[in-house]
C-alpha cells in the first residue's frame, strides 16, 4: 500500500513575498479571486527556499550549462541524494554532455501560501527620520505595501520515495529516511522567513490551543471606562472612542463563536499576559465587556445620524493618522510649493490676454460657498470653478474618464494652467501612472490614493464610497469634510448615482465641507432633493449664457424613422451628425446609408479600443470646434457617447428623441461656437422613433420630453438673460412647479428610494460595495480572438502576462485591452472558471461578428450573436 502524508497549515504573518519594485515602491505579490478581491501570497518557490535555507540543505553543488544567454543553472551530475537531502526531497534535473538528462520529480510538493483575508492596499512609509533631522535634509520616502493576514498552504509528501533514487541505484537506510522526514517536519513547525535581508516573520502553524485576535480588539479590553467617564463625563464620546479602537482596521465582524472565544481569552490568558508585562497591575482585570459594548453600539446609539456623522469623521481622521505615523509626517497632505491652483489659473488667463468673464468673476467673488451654476458651454466655467477653490484643497469630479483626462492635462500642462500638483484618480488611474514610467509618477499615484494632493481630478466613485457605510471608507468623508468639492456635469448620472451623490453631499456639508455644482442643464427637481436632505446652498442657482443668443432651430419630424435620403443629400455639402439612442439602431442606419453614399462613418462603444481610438481621432479631425472651420462634408452616425466627451462642431444634427437634458447636450455638438445663420431652416431634426424607449430611456421621461419638444417645434431657441428657451424646455420636464407629474415618475421614485436606502443603512451592514453598480463586462469579440490566436499574438501576450516583471505584465495587459470592448451583462455569459487567458482576468471571449477596416475606418464593429429561433442573445460562450 502506498504511503503519503498531506498537511495543510494555517499561520499568521505580514507582507511575505514582494514582487518587482516600481521606483521606490515595494509591491506585494497578489492575485485576484472570484470575489474580485485581491489576496497576497508567498510563492511555493519562496517557501521552499526558506525551508532549504533553514535546514542547511543549500549546499548541493550547481553549475551553468550551455553558452551565452542560453545558459541554464542546474545541479552537478555528481550530486546524489545520499549526500544532499535537498535533491532527495525536492528533486533535480542533471545533464551531461553526450548523454540524456536525468530527472527526479519532487517527493515533497508545496502549494503557494495564499492569504485568507483580502488585501486592502495598505502602505507603509519608510524613511530614516533620525538621520534626516541630523543632517537637516528631507529624506526620500520609500513605500511598501503591507498586509497582515492568516495564510494557508499545503504540503504533500510521497513517503515511499524518500531516500530512493532509481537513476543512481540508491536506497538509504530507514533511519536516515526517518531522520530526513522528521527534520523537514520540525523545520515546518518552526519555519521563519527572511524578507529583504532581515529576519522578518515566523511562519509556524497556529497552535489550536492559542487564540489570535487583532490588536484593535485586544486594545479595547484595556480601555478604562471608569477613568474616561470620571474625566470627560460623556458616555456618547466614550462609545465613539470604543468603536474607533475596535473597528479601526477593516476586518470581517466576529461570529458568535469568535465572540465567545474572545471573551474567554480576554478573561484569562490575555489578562495574565498583560499582568506579566506590566500593562495591568497584578490585581488588574481586562474588560471583556468592552467588546459587547462595541457590538451593541452598532445596533444602538450608532443608528442615530448625529452619532454616525461624528463617528465617520473621527474614524476617518484616525485612519489618516495611521498613514501619517507610518510616513513620519506631521500631515497627510502634501505641502504646496509655489502658487496655488487659483493663482495659477489667474496667471494663465492673464498670460493669454483674457479678463474674467461674468461666471468666473461670480465664482471668484463667492469662493468656497455652496453654489449651483448653470452655464453654457465655452464660457470658461472650468477656470471659474478653479477660482472658486480660492487656493483651498479641492476635488474636481466628472462622470467620464475621457473628460477627466482632458481637464487634468489642461490643469497640469505648461501651456495650460501649469499647476503641477494635481492628481488623477479613477478606475484606470494606476495604469495611467504606470504608463508614465517614472519614479515621480509612482509617487503621484500613491499621493492620489491617499487624497494627499492640493487638487484631485477624479470620478465620484473614488471619493464617495462612504455612503455605503462600509468599514474602511470613512477616510474620504473625513478629507471631504475639510475640502471643496466640484461636481461637473451632474445631469449625466443615473438616478441611483445621483442619489449617492446627494447623500454624500448631505454627509459632507453636515461635517463642514463645501461644494459647487456645475452643469449646462440643471434639473430643478434636484432643488427639491437638496432641500429635503437639508443640504445648504448659499444662493439660488445662477445661470450664465454665452455671447451667442441663438444657435439652434429645431424641427420635430413627422416621420417615425430617419429620413435617409435627406441625410445623404445634406451630407454631400455639409457636416451631418446623426445620433441614435441604441447601438443596434446606429448599426442598422449605417448599413442603410453607407450603401447609398460616400464619406459615411460610424462611432459607438462596441468597437474594440484600438478602433474606437482611431474613430474618435477621425471625428475630431472631421468636425473640430475651431474658429477656422474646415470644408469637410460627410455623415457621422453615433450614439450618446458623443454627447459630452468630444469637442465637436457639426453643421446639422439628426437625433432620435431622448430626454430633454440629453437632447440639449446633443445640440451642443453643432453650431458649438457660432451663431445661427440659416434663416428659417432647421439645423436640428428630432425623430420620434421610440428608439430605446422603456429600456435605455425611462418611459415617462420620454413622454415628458416629447411634450416639451412639441412646445418649441419649429422655434429658434433663444439663450439669453432675457429669454432662455432651453431652460424652459428643461423646466417643462424636471421642474415640479411646471410639471407636477415628475413627482409621480419612476425617475423620481428611484432617486427617492435609493436616498432612503442610504439614510437607513446601519454602520458596517454592507461591504465596500461597487459604487457604480457596473452593468457591463469586458470582452474580446470571437473573430478578434481567432485572429490573435492564429497570428501567435495571443501566445505572446499570455507569456508576458505570466512574467514576474510588473512593468511587463502591465504593458501586456494594456496591449490586450486594446483588443477588447464592453457589452452589457447578459450579452455574454460570465462563468468565473471560463475567463480569457487567466481565471480572474474579468475578460471574456464573446461570440458574434466583428467587422472593421482600419484603412477606410468603415463597417459596423461588434454585433453579439443572437439565437436564430427567438432572437434572444446566446446564453453560452466558448472561452479559453
DANOR-V812963 format. One record per residue. N is the residue number from 1. SS is DSSP state (2 for helix, 1 for strand, 0 for the rest). BURIAL is + if it has 16 or more other ideal C-beta (glycine too) atoms within 10 Angstrom, else -. Layout:
{{N SS BURIAL} {N SS BURIAL}}
This chain:
{{1 0 -} {2 0 -} {3 0 -} {4 1 -} {5 1 -} {6 1 -} {7 1 -} {8 1 -} {9 1 +} {10 1 -} {11 1 +} {12 1 +} {13 1 +} {14 1 -} {15 0 +} {16 0 +} {17 0 +} {18 1 +} {19 0 +} {20 0 -} {21 0 -} {22 1 +} {23 0 +} {24 0 -} {25 1 +} {26 1 +} {27 0 -} {28 1 +} {29 0 +} {30 1 +} {31 1 -} {32 1 +} {33 0 -} {34 0 -} {35 0 -} {36 0 -} {37 0 -} {38 1 +} {39 1 +} {40 1 +} {41 1 +} {42 1 +} {43 0 +} {44 2 +} {45 2 -} {46 2 +} {47 2 +} {48 2 +} {49 2 -} {50 2 +} {51 2 +} {52 2 +} {53 2 -} {54 2 +} {55 2 +} {56 0 -} {57 0 +} {58 0 -} {59 0 -} {60 0 +} {61 0 -} {62 1 -} {63 1 -} {64 1 -} {65 1 -} {66 0 -} {67 0 -} {68 2 -} {69 2 -} {70 2 -} {71 0 -} {72 1 -} {73 1 -} {74 1 +} {75 1 +} {76 0 -} {77 0 +} {78 0 -} {79 0 +} {80 0 +} {81 0 +} {82 0 -} {83 0 -} {84 0 +} {85 2 +} {86 2 +} {87 2 +} {88 2 +} {89 2 +} {90 2 +} {91 0 +} {92 1 +} {93 1 -} {94 1 +} {95 1 +} {96 0 -} {97 0 -} {98 0 -} {99 0 -} {100 0 -} {101 1 -} {102 1 -} {103 1 -} {104 1 +} {105 0 -} {106 0 +} {107 0 +} {108 1 +} {109 1 +} {110 1 +} {111 0 -} {112 0 +} {113 1 +} {114 1 +} {115 1 +} {116 0 -} {117 0 +} {118 0 +} {119 0 +} {120 0 +} {121 0 -} {122 1 +} {123 1 +} {124 1 -} {125 1 +} {126 1 +} {127 0 +} {128 0 -} {129 2 -} {130 2 -} {131 2 -} {132 2 -} {133 2 -} {134 2 -} {135 2 -} {136 0 -} {137 0 -} {138 0 -} {139 0 -} {140 0 -} {141 0 +} {142 1 -} {143 1 +} {144 1 +} {145 1 +} {146 1 +} {147 0 +} {148 1 +} {149 1 +} {150 1 -} {151 1 +} {152 1 +} {153 1 +} {154 1 -} {155 1 +} {156 1 -} {157 1 +} {158 1 +} {159 2 -} {160 2 -} {161 2 +} {162 0 +} {163 0 +} {164 1 -} {165 1 +} {166 0 -} {167 0 -} {168 0 -} {169 0 -} {170 1 -} {171 1 -} {172 0 +} {173 0 -} {174 2 -} {175 2 -} {176 2 -} {177 2 +} {178 2 -} {179 2 -} {180 2 +} {181 2 +} {182 2 -} {183 2 -} {184 2 +} {185 2 -} {186 2 -} {187 2 +} {188 2 +} {189 2 -} {190 0 -} {191 0 +} {192 1 +} {193 1 +} {194 1 -} {195 1 +} {196 0 -} {197 0 -} {198 1 -} {199 1 -} {200 1 -} {201 1 +} {202 1 -} {203 0 +} {204 0 -} {205 0 +} {206 0 -} {207 0 -} {208 0 -} {209 0 -} {210 0 -} {211 0 +} {212 0 -} {213 0 +} {214 0 -} {215 2 -} {216 2 -} {217 2 +} {218 2 +} {219 2 -} {220 2 +} {221 2 +} {222 0 +} {223 0 +} {224 0 -} {225 2 -} {226 2 -} {227 2 -} {228 2 +} {229 2 -} {230 2 -} {231 2 -} {232 2 -} {233 0 -} {234 0 -} {235 2 -} {236 2 -} {237 2 -} {238 2 +} {239 2 +} {240 2 +} {241 2 +} {242 2 +} {243 2 +} {244 2 +} {245 2 +} {246 2 +} {247 0 +} {248 0 +} {249 0 +} {250 0 +} {251 0 +} {252 0 -} {253 0 -} {254 0 +} {255 0 -} {256 2 -} {257 2 -} {258 2 -} {259 2 -} {260 2 -} {261 2 -} {262 2 +} {263 2 -} {264 2 -} {265 2 +} {266 2 +} {267 2 -} {268 2 -} {269 2 -} {270 2 +} {271 2 +} {272 2 -} {273 2 -} {274 2 +} {275 2 +} {276 2 -} {277 2 -} {278 0 -} {279 0 -} {280 0 +} {281 0 -} {282 0 -} {283 0 -} {284 0 -} {285 0 -} {286 0 +} {287 0 +} {288 0 +} {289 2 -} {290 2 +} {291 2 +} {292 2 -} {293 2 +} {294 2 +} {295 2 -} {296 2 -} {297 2 +} {298 2 +} {299 0 -} {300 0 -} {301 2 +} {302 2 +} {303 2 -} {304 0 -} {305 2 -} {306 2 -} {307 2 +} {308 2 +} {309 2 +} {310 2 +} {311 2 +} {312 2 +} {313 2 +} {314 2 +} {315 2 +} {316 2 +} {317 2 +} {318 2 +} {319 2 +} {320 2 +} {321 2 -} {322 2 -} {323 2 +} {324 2 -} {325 2 -} {326 2 +} {327 2 +} {328 0 +} {329 0 +} {330 0 -} {331 0 -} {332 0 +} {333 0 +} {334 0 +} {335 0 -} {336 0 -} {337 0 -} {338 0 -} {339 0 -} {340 0 +} {341 2 +} {342 2 +} {343 2 -} {344 2 +} {345 2 +} {346 2 +} {347 2 -} {348 2 +} {349 2 +} {350 2 -} {351 2 -} {352 0 -} {353 0 -} {354 0 -} {355 0 -} {356 0 +} {357 0 +} {358 2 -} {359 2 +} {360 2 +} {361 2 -} {362 2 +} {363 2 +} {364 2 +} {365 2 -} {366 0 +} {367 0 +} {368 0 -} {369 0 +} {370 0 +} {371 1 +} {372 1 +} {373 1 +} {374 1 +} {375 1 +} {376 0 +} {377 0 +} {378 0 -} {379 0 +} {380 0 +} {381 2 +} {382 2 +} {383 2 +} {384 2 +} {385 2 +} {386 2 +} {387 2 +} {388 2 +} {389 0 +} {390 0 +} {391 0 +} {392 0 +} {393 0 +} {394 1 +} {395 1 +} {396 1 +} {397 1 +} {398 0 +} {399 0 +} {400 0 +} {401 2 +} {402 2 -} {403 2 +} {404 2 +} {405 2 +} {406 2 +} {407 2 +} {408 2 +} {409 2 -} {410 2 +} {411 2 +} {412 2 +} {413 0 -} {414 0 -} {415 0 -} {416 0 +} {417 0 +} {418 0 +} {419 0 +} {420 0 -} {421 0 +} {422 1 +} {423 1 +} {424 1 +} {425 1 +} {426 0 +} {427 0 -} {428 0 -} {429 2 +} {430 2 -} {431 2 -} {432 2 +} {433 2 +} {434 2 +} {435 2 -} {436 2 -} {437 0 -} {438 0 -} {439 2 -} {440 2 -} {441 2 +} {442 2 +} {443 2 +} {444 2 +} {445 2 +} {446 2 +} {447 2 +} {448 2 +} {449 2 +} {450 0 +} {451 0 +} {452 0 +} {453 0 +} {454 0 +} {455 1 +} {456 1 +} {457 1 +} {458 1 +} {459 0 +} {460 2 +} {461 2 +} {462 2 +} {463 0 +} {464 0 +} {465 2 +} {466 2 +} {467 2 +} {468 2 +} {469 0 +} {470 0 +} {471 0 +} {472 0 +} {473 0 +} {474 2 +} {475 2 +} {476 2 +} {477 2 +} {478 2 +} {479 2 +} {480 2 +} {481 0 +} {482 0 +} {483 0 +} {484 1 +} {485 1 +} {486 1 +} {487 1 +} {488 1 +} {489 0 +} {490 2 +} {491 2 +} {492 2 +} {493 0 +} {494 0 +} {495 2 +} {496 2 +} {497 2 +} {498 2 +} {499 2 +} {500 2 +} {501 2 +} {502 2 +} {503 2 +} {504 2 +} {505 2 +} {506 2 +} {507 2 +} {508 2 +} {509 2 +} {510 2 +} {511 0 +} {512 0 -} {513 0 +} {514 1 +} {515 1 +} {516 1 +} {517 1 +} {518 1 +} {519 1 +} {520 0 +} {521 0 +} {522 0 +} {523 0 +} {524 0 +} {525 2 +} {526 2 +} {527 2 +} {528 2 +} {529 2 +} {530 2 +} {531 2 -} {532 2 -} {533 0 +} {534 0 -} {535 0 +} {536 0 -} {537 0 +} {538 0 -} {539 0 -} {540 0 -} {541 0 +} {542 1 +} {543 1 +} {544 1 +} {545 0 +} {546 0 +} {547 0 -} {548 0 +} {549 0 +} {550 1 +} {551 1 +} {552 1 +} {553 1 +} {554 1 +} {555 1 +} {556 1 +} {557 0 +} {558 0 -} {559 0 -} {560 0 -} {561 0 -} {562 0 +} {563 0 -} {564 2 +} {565 2 -} {566 2 -} {567 2 +} {568 2 +} {569 2 -} {570 2 +} {571 2 +} {572 0 -} {573 0 -} {574 0 +} {575 1 +} {576 1 +} {577 1 +} {578 1 +} {579 1 +} {580 0 +} {581 0 +} {582 0 +} {583 2 +} {584 2 +} {585 2 +} {586 2 +} {587 2 +} {588 2 -} {589 2 +} {590 2 +} {591 2 -} {592 2 +} {593 2 +} {594 2 +} {595 0 -} {596 0 -} {597 0 +} {598 0 -} {599 0 -} {600 1 +} {601 1 +} {602 1 +} {603 1 +} {604 0 +} {605 0 +} {606 0 +} {607 0 +} {608 0 +} {609 2 +} {610 2 -} {611 2 +} {612 2 +} {613 2 -} {614 2 -} {615 2 +} {616 2 +} {617 2 -} {618 2 -} {619 2 +} {620 2 -} {621 2 -} {622 2 +} {623 0 +} {624 1 +} {625 0 +} {626 0 -} {627 0 -} {628 0 -} {629 0 -} {630 0 -} {631 0 -} {632 0 -} {633 0 +} {634 1 +} {635 1 +} {636 1 +} {637 1 +} {638 1 +} {639 0 +} {640 2 +} {641 2 +} {642 2 +} {643 0 +} {644 0 +} {645 0 +} {646 0 +} {647 0 +} {648 1 +} {649 0 +} {650 1 +} {651 0 +} {652 1 +} {653 1 +} {654 1 +} {655 1 +} {656 1 +} {657 0 +} {658 0 +} {659 0 +} {660 2 +} {661 2 +} {662 2 +} {663 2 +} {664 2 +} {665 2 +} {666 2 +} {667 2 +} {668 0 +} {669 0 +} {670 1 +} {671 0 +} {672 0 +} {673 0 -} {674 0 -} {675 0 -} {676 0 +} {677 0 -} {678 0 -} {679 0 -} {680 0 -} {681 0 -} {682 0 +} {683 0 +} {684 1 +} {685 1 +} {686 1 +} {687 1 +} {688 0 +} {689 0 +} {690 0 -} {691 0 +} {692 0 +} {693 1 +} {694 0 -} {695 0 -} {696 0 +} {697 1 +} {698 0 +} {699 2 -} {700 2 +} {701 2 +} {702 2 +} {703 2 -} {704 2 +} {705 2 +} {706 2 +} {707 2 -} {708 2 +} {709 2 +} {710 2 -} {711 2 -} {712 0 +} {713 0 -} {714 0 -} {715 0 -} {716 1 +} {717 1 +} {718 1 -} {719 1 +} {720 0 -} {721 0 -} {722 0 -} {723 0 -} {724 1 +} {725 2 +} {726 2 +} {727 2 +} {728 2 +} {729 2 +} {730 2 +} {731 2 +} {732 2 +} {733 2 +} {734 2 +} {735 0 +} {736 0 -} {737 0 -} {738 0 -} {739 0 +} {740 2 -} {741 2 -} {742 2 +} {743 2 -} {744 2 -} {745 0 +} {746 2 -} {747 2 +} {748 2 +} {749 2 -} {750 2 +} {751 2 +} {752 2 +} {753 2 -} {754 2 +} {755 2 +} {756 2 -} {757 2 -} {758 2 +} {759 2 -} {760 2 -} {761 0 +} {762 0 -} {763 0 +} {764 0 +} {765 0 -} {766 0 -} {767 0 +} {768 0 +} {769 0 -} {770 0 -} {771 0 +} {772 0 +} {773 0 -} {774 0 -} {775 0 -} {776 1 -} {777 1 +} {778 1 +} {779 1 +} {780 1 +} {781 1 +} {782 2 +} {783 2 -} {784 2 +} {785 2 +} {786 2 -} {787 2 -} {788 2 +} {789 2 -} {790 2 -} {791 2 -} {792 0 -} {793 2 -} {794 2 +} {795 2 -} {796 2 -} {797 2 +} {798 2 -} {799 2 -} {800 2 +} {801 2 +} {802 0 -} {803 0 -} {804 0 -} {805 0 -} {806 2 +} {807 2 -} {808 2 -} {809 2 +} {810 2 +} {811 2 +} {812 2 +} {813 2 +} {814 2 -} {815 2 -} {816 2 +} {817 2 +} {818 0 -} {819 0 +} {820 0 +} {821 1 +} {822 1 +} {823 1 +} {824 1 -} {825 1 -} {826 0 -} {827 0 +} {828 1 +} {829 0 +} {830 0 +} {831 0 -} {832 2 -} {833 2 -} {834 2 -} {835 0 +} {836 0 +} {837 0 +} {838 0 -} {839 0 -} {840 0 +} {841 0 -} {842 0 -} {843 1 +} {844 1 +} {845 1 +} {846 1 +} {847 0 +} {848 1 +} {849 1 -} {850 1 +} {851 1 -} {852 1 +} {853 1 -} {854 0 -} {855 0 -} {856 0 -} {857 0 +} {858 1 -} {859 1 +} {860 1 +} {861 1 +} {862 1 +} {863 1 -} {864 1 +} {865 0 +} {866 1 -} {867 0 -} {868 0 -} {869 0 -} {870 0 -} {871 0 -} {872 0 -} {873 1 +} {874 0 -} {875 0 -} {876 0 -} {877 0 +} {878 0 -} {879 0 +} {880 0 +}}
